[in-house]
Amino acid sequence: MKAIRKAAVAAVALATLGTVGLSGCGSGSKGGEAKGKDGVTNIVMWHGFSEADGKTLKKIVDNFNKSQKQYHIDAQLQPWSTIGETMVTKVTSGDGPDFVTTGADNGQGWSIDGTFQCVSDFYEDKSNETDNYLPNVVKQIQFKIDGKDEKCAVPMGYAPTTVWYNTDMWKAAGLTEKDYPKTWDEMLEVAKKLTKKDGSQYGMALSDMGWAAFMKGNGTGLYTTDGKVSINSPENKAFLEKMRAFYKGGYSKSGMDDTAARESFESGQSAMVIVGPWEDQAATDKGIKHDLFPVPSGSGSYTYPDGKKGSNTGSTGLYWWVTSQVKDEAKKKGIYAFFKYYNNHDNQVMWSLGSAYPPNNKTVTAEELAKRPLIAKVAENTDKSYIGIAGLKGGFADISATLDSVTQNTARTDDDIAASLSKASDKIQKYLDEYKAED
């Protein structure tokens, strides 16, 4: 349990890519039967959505509560920065949420250690319409628990990254849709065309943090799917040397995290940025005319669990997880009823239009998202998007920080890249030994 708690920050790191949590405190629900007046079963949900996505989620919850008289969902806002660790502590005492939204990375560890209970039986009931869920989204929460393959969560908000570009700058550089890059190297060349030599415009606002997907798409990744450290390789070194030259060439400002990169794009300082679908509303609010194209694939040799190679498309993968404190069958049925309701066709249209997350339900059409056509374009990238650091019981924050030290060294200094990779390899091996996926 200590190791899992140490890893709680990882879900926060993913969630905060797309949302900003506001502090919200609420009492939990005891794991036993919790009947309210008129025999209604009260169910406590924890989430961290506080902006337009929060308003949309509230509407869906309110509609669910009005749609039937058996269950009442008590949706409680919690800060993303502490939702994981608080949840573990509260669930241990039986006073936490009955279900919660968090990332697939940390969810694996909490499923293994028993903080979460898997929901394979939800998927086995065809009346829950889970055949309509996007397959790649479901694959991210299929874990081996006690030697058995289990589905341990239900899709909540899964958002692939894409390349957002300033259409005015694109046109001014003489570029058209025919110039959409098909490879990572082509994208770097496009960024060079979008850069002004006087320093007034960068081709891309590329954060020098959070490169797990890029290291997989262009090299050998950090560790293989069978748990062998792979960061210290000639392929990774060559990729980092290429990116150091890119920064030194002045095509992207260095020293930026994701927030700073977005601000650079939204202020008109940079022509492109790689980020999730929430950039659509942010750029619109700042008056930036924009469009998007897929993150181009690289020539990396890292092999994803589904056998694919080269994808640089990361994701923010949030799911609904049932906690171990739920022991009452009526409460479990109520949670499952909400899962089915949340992911049905109509509610996924509402969720996508209101939150900017692509729909989890594959029956939703682009025409139904016509009010936000770019979100429909984002959804086209779900099947080639992957969670950056996954496959372990925990340690994601530690591994992410180790990688960030390598990439920041690459972008901001002239320090030896080979030495940086060697040092990172030793650290990641330690974390792999500490956080094995299976007991």
N, C-alpha and C positions, 0 to 999 in steps of 0.2 A: 504493500500500500504506500509506503514511503516513496518509492520510486515513481509511482503513478502520480502522487501529489506533486512531486517535483516537476513533473511534465505538464502540469495544468496550464502553464503559460502558452503552450503550443496552440491550443484551440483559440486562444485570445489573439495570437499573432495572425492567424488566418482570418478570423472574424473581423478584425479591425481594418482589414483591407477595404471592406465595403461599407462599414457602418460605424457610427460613433455612438457608443453607449452612454446613457445618462444614468446616474445613480438612482436605483430604485430598490426599496426594501419592502419585503413582504413576508408574512408568515408562511411556513410550509404546510404540508398536509401529512398527517400521520399515516403510516402505511396500512393501517387496518381500514375497515369499512368506515366511510365518512359520509353518512347520510345527513342531508340538510332537511329543511322543512318540506313537507309533502313527499318525502322519500327520495328527493333528488340527490344523486351522488355528486359530491363536489370534487373536482380534479384540479390540482395546481400545476400550471405551466410556467416555466421560466424562459425568458428570451431577452435579447439585448437590443431590439430594434426600436429606435427612438425618433426617427424622422418620417419621411413619406412611407417607408416600408413598415414602420410601426403602426401608422394609421391604417394601412391596408390590412395588416394582420389583425388589428383590433376589429375591423369591420367583419372579417371572416369569422372571428371568434364570436362576436355578437350575433351574427346570423346563425351560427351553429347553435348557440344557446337558445335562440328563439325558434329553431326548427324542430325541436323535440323537448320533452318534459322529463326525461330520465337523468340527464347529465348537465352539469354546469361547469364550464371551463373558467377557472380563475387565472387569467393571464397576468403575470407579474413581471414588470420590467426590472432587469438587473444590469449592472454595468459589465460590459464585456471584459473589462480589466480584471474582474474578480469572480465572474460567474462560475468558472470551473472549480476553483479551490473551495469557494463557498458551498457549491453544490455537493462536493465530496464530503465535506464536514457535516453538512445538514442531513444528507442521506444516511450517513453512518448512524446518526442519532434518531433517524426516522422522522425528521422534521423538515425535510427538504422538498423539492418539487417532485411531482409524480412523473412528469416528463419535461425535457429540457432540450434546447437547441444548442448544438456545439459542432465542432468539426470532426471529420472522419479520422483524422490522424489521432487525436487524443481519445476518440471514442473507442478505438481498437483496444487500447490499454485498459480503459474502464470497463470494457466488455469482458476482457480476459480476467480482470481481478474481481468481477462481480458487482461493481458499482452500477453497471447497466445490465439489464436482462435482454437477451436477444429476442427478435420478433419474427423468427422464421414462420411461426404459425400464422401470422398476419398475411404473409405472402402465400401461404399454402391455401388460404381461403379465397377462391377465385371471385367471390362476390365483392371482394375489396378492390377489384379492378387494377391490381398491381401489374397486370400484363401491359397496361398503358404507360407504365413508368419508363423513362429513358434507360435503356440497358446499361450504358456506361456509368450513369449516376448510381445505379444499384450496385454495380461491380465494386465500387469504392468502399462499400461497407460489408462485403462478404469476407468473413474472417474464420480462421480455424480456432474453435473454442473446445477445449478438452478433446482434441482429436477429431472433431466433427465440423464440417463446413456449415456456417450459420450466417443468416442475414440478420444484422444487429441493429438496424435503424431504418427510418423511412425518410425519403427526400423532403427537404425543407426549402433550402435556397442554394442552388448549385450554379455558379457563375464562371464560365470560361473567360480567360483574358483574351483581348484582341488588340490590334494596333489602331489607335485613334489618330486621325490626322486632320490638320487645319486645311480645309478645302481651298481657302483663298491663297494660302502659301503654296499649296500643291499646284494650283493653276498658274500662279505667278512664276513657278519654276519650270513651266512648260510640261508638266506631268499630267497624265490622264489615267483612267482606270486600267488601261493596257500596261501601265507601268507598275501595277501592284506587284511587289516582289514575291517570287515563288520560293526563294531560299533565304537563309539568314544573311549570306554574303551579299545577295542582291539588295536586301533591306539596308545594309550598311552603306551600300553605294547610293541608294536613294537618299539616305540621310545626308550624305555628302553634297548631293545636288541641292538639298533644301537648306544648306548652311550658308550664311553670308560671311564673307571673309572679314568684314569689319566688326564682327562679334555681336551684331545686333540681332541675329537669329541663329539658333541652333537647329540642326536637322532633327534631333531627337532629344527628348528629356528622358534619359535612361538612368533609373536609380542604380546605384552600385551595391545594392543589397537585395536579398531575396532571389538569388539566381539558381535555385535548385533545378527548375525546369530547363533553364538555359544550359546548365552543365550536363543535363541528360540529353537534350536535343542536339548539342554540338560536341559532346565528348563522351565520357564514360560514367558520368554521374558521380554521386558521393559514395554509394554502396549499391551492390547488386540486389536483385529481388531475393536471392538466397542468402543475403546477409554478409557478403564479403566486401570489405572496404575497397573502393575503386577510384577515389578522388586523385591519388597521386599517379597520374598516367601521362604519357607523351601527348595524347589527344587533348586532355584538359589543359596542359601547359600551352599547347599551340593555340587553343581557343582564347585563353587568357592573354597571351601575347598579342593576338589580333585585337582584342578589346582594349588593351592598354594603348595600342597605336591609335585606335578610334578616339579614345578620350584625348590623347595628346594632340591629335589632329584638330581638336576644337569642335568636333561634330556633336558632342554632348557635354554639358557641364558636368563636372564630377562633384562628388561630395553630397549627392542628393539621396534622401530616402524616398519612399513612394509618395509621401505627402508633398515633399518639395518638387518632385517630378511632375506631379499633377498641377501644382501651382504654376510651374514654368510653362506648361502647355496652356493652362486656362488664362494666363496673363498675356499670351501671344508671344512669349519669349522663345518657345520651341514649337516645331512643326508637327512632331509625333510624340506619342506616349503609349506605353504598353500597360493596360490596366483593365479592370472589370467593367461591366455594363453601366455602373453608376456614373461613369464619365459622361454619358449622354446628357443627363440632366444638369450636371455641373458645368459642362461646356456651354450648354444652352443658356444657363443662368448668367454666365460671364460674357455672353454675346459672341462666342467663338463658333463660326460655322464649321461643321465637322462631319466626317464619315469614318468608316472603319474598313479594315481588311484583316484576314486571319494572321496570326503570328506565324511567319514563315518557318518551315521545318529546316533543320540543320542536317549535317551529315554524321551525327553522333552514332556511336556503336552501342550505347546503352539500350537494353531491351526491356520494355515495359512488361508488366505481368500478362498483357494480352498478346505479346509477341511483336508489337509495333516498335519502330525505332524513329528517331529524328524529331519527335514532337517537342516544340518549345512552348506549347500552350498549357499554362498552369490553370489553377482554378481556386476559387473560394468555395469549399464544399461544406455547407451546413446541413445538418440532418436533425430529425426528431429522435430522441433516445428515451426509452422508458427506464426509470431508475429501479433499483432493487427493492426499494421500500414499498412498491406496489405489490400487494399480496392478495387484495380483495378482487375477486373475479369480476364483480360489477364495475369496479373502477377500471380494470384492464379493458373491459368491453367498451367502456366509454371513451377511453383513449384511442382504441382502434377505430371507433366510430368517427372520432374527430380526424384521425389520419386519413380515412377514406374520404371524408367530406373536404378536407383541406386540399387534397390532391385530385379532386374530381375536375372534369373539364372546365366548367364554368368558373370555379374558384381559382384555377390556375391561370385563366385569362385575366381575372381580376388581380391576382397577385402579381403577375408579370407586368401589367400595365401600371400598377400602382407602386411597385417596388423597383422596377428595372431588372429584376432577376428573370432570366429566361424560364419558361414553364417547365415543370417536371413531367408533365403529361404530354405524350407524343401525339395525342389527337388534336392538340391546339394547332391551328393553322396560322400561317403568316398573315393571312387576310384578317384574322381575328385580332391581330396585334398591329393593325394598320395605323393606329394612333401613335404607336412607337415603333416604326419600321426598323430602326437600327437594333432594337432588342431582338427582333426576329432574326436579324443577320447574326447577332451574337450567338443565338441558339444553334446556328448551323455548325458551330465549332465544339459543341459539347462532346461529341463522340471521339474527339482527338485531344481532349483535355484531361489532365491528371493532377492529382494532389502532389505537391512538390516533394515533401518529406513524409514518408509513410512506411508502413510495414513493420513497425516496432511497438513495443508496449509503451514506450515513452522516450523522453530525451530529445524531443523535437526542438525545443528552445535552445538546448545546448548545441545540437548539430547545426541549427540555423545560424547561431552566433559564430560558430567556427567557420562556416562557409562565408559569412559576411566579412570576417576578418581577412579572408583570402581575397575576396572581390574588391574590398575597399583598398587593400594593399595594391591590388592591380591598378585600380583607377586613380589612386591618389599619391602613389609613391613610385620610386624607381627600385624598390627592394626586390630581391631575387624571388621570382615566382616559384622556381623549383623548391627552394627552401621553405616557402610558405605552404606549398602543397604537401611537402613531407611532414611538416609540423602538424598540419590539419589532419593528415592521414592517421597519425598516432593518436590524436584526440578522438577522432571518429571511431577508431577501433575500440577505444575504451568505452565509448557510449554503446557501440554494438554489443560488446560483451555484457554491459550492464542491463541493456534493454532488449533482450531477445524476445521475438514475437511469441514464442511458445515456452511454457514452463518446462 
